[in-house]
Amino acid sequence: MYGCEWDDQTGAINGIYQDGYDGEDLVTMDYKELRYIASRPQGVPSAQKWNNEKGNLEVWKNYLGTICIECLQKTDPSDPFPIGIIVGVAAVILLVVIGVAGYMVYKKKNAKHSLKYFYTGVSGDIDFPEFTIVGLVDEGQFMYFDSNIKKVVPKTEWIRQNEGADYWDRETQTASGTHPSFKGSIQNIKERFNQSTGVHTVQFMYGCELETDGSKQGYMQYGYDGEDFLTLDKSTRTWTAVNDKAMATKVKWDSTGVEANRAKEYLENECNEWLKKYVGYGKDTLERKVSPQVSLLQKSSSSQVTCHVTSFYPKAVTISWQKNGQDHDEDVDLGELLPNEDGTFQRSSTLKVTPDERKKNEYSCVVEHQGKTFREIVTDDSLPIGIIVGAAVGALVLLAVIGVVVFKVLQKKKETDFKPVNGDQTWERRS
């Protein structure tokens, strides 16, 4: 949980940051001292690590003491429902985060490298950029644009070192030209759905993958308010309408075949050429191998057991459970894949088992990553009554790139049709 406080009488401000698990505090931030404090012994390692990351502390200082306060000062104290407004905005952001987590596990498990772009247009009373673009290589963000900063910026060292001013100027021009199209499209689609109020999102996603066997994959999707609308069927060069309201657009686009043919050409050729180029730039980073850290955690002796796997790269990982040496998949809940601050990944799997069953049988968590197997046997000694902090940090990382990695994007032309991004298929020119 994080937020800020502002006294409109004295001008005093305060920042709030807390991490916890199952309702119990783990690590809090002392905003005035600008340092993390462990609320319990299990939080000491994280607090020490974060206190050494001065850049991270400065980011939070700027957000909590400046950006958050500016948002708070815009809230009208006479408004009888300020909390409802804030909660509504938070709900929209939460849906975007869920979309991010959902998409991160969408990529095929055997994909070696991938390049994806996510466009998001937002309308309504929300303190968030109207338009954002995020580019990802192998699930790591390498570029970002939004309508507030009005320029494309590098997000990794490898792209910063290999591309000069001409590249960023060209990318900025392309991204800026796309913004008006999204703004108009979201207004049109709101009219089509008879929506005059509320927060709404227009979303668009496309990308390509190089598989370990040398094959190529490509995909393109449109959506609105988190719902699928149109999906490209590359094999038939047609569009799939997800609901009846998308049928008119599908019929029109399929009648000419122009949109599907151009998309297929881009996804199978130009997109992969850029992907290969980017992988060449960041080879040392993108092809590194980092083995996972595996730990078993339990809130109490009678609660479920969580196998927490973190700090691994690349992201492909298999987590399974065994009972007395045999595969066991009953009462198992596999969590979403989430990013860590350092570019590695984390994932958890939870086993529901009674104390009696655990004493009578031997349960173990088995993790497979990059040809290596890691096994943790469930014993009383291996089950500290601990807190899982990594997931909270991963969620904050997702929030930091919100509007960014979103799954679906909707575009619409006039009252009855979609409008290709920027009118001339901007994706076709995007590097």
Secondary structure by P-SEA (a helix, b strand, c coil): cccccccccccbbbbbbbbbccccccccccccccbbbbccccaaaaaaaaaaaaaaaaaaaaaaacaaaaaaaacccccccaaaaaaaaaaaaaaaaaaaaaaaaccccccccbbbbbbbbbbcccccccbbbbbbccccccccccccccbbbbccaaaaacccaaaaaaaaaaaaaaaaaaaaaaaaaaaaacccccbbbbbcccccccccccbbbbbccccccccccbbbcccccbbbbccccaaaaaaaaaacaaaaaaaaaaaacaaaaaaaaaaaaccccccbbbbbbbbbbbccccbbbbbccccccccbbbbbcccccccccccbbbbcccccccccbbbbbbbbbcaaaaaabbbbbbbbcccbbbbbbbcccccccccccaaaaaaaaaaaaccccccbbbbbccccccccccccccccccc
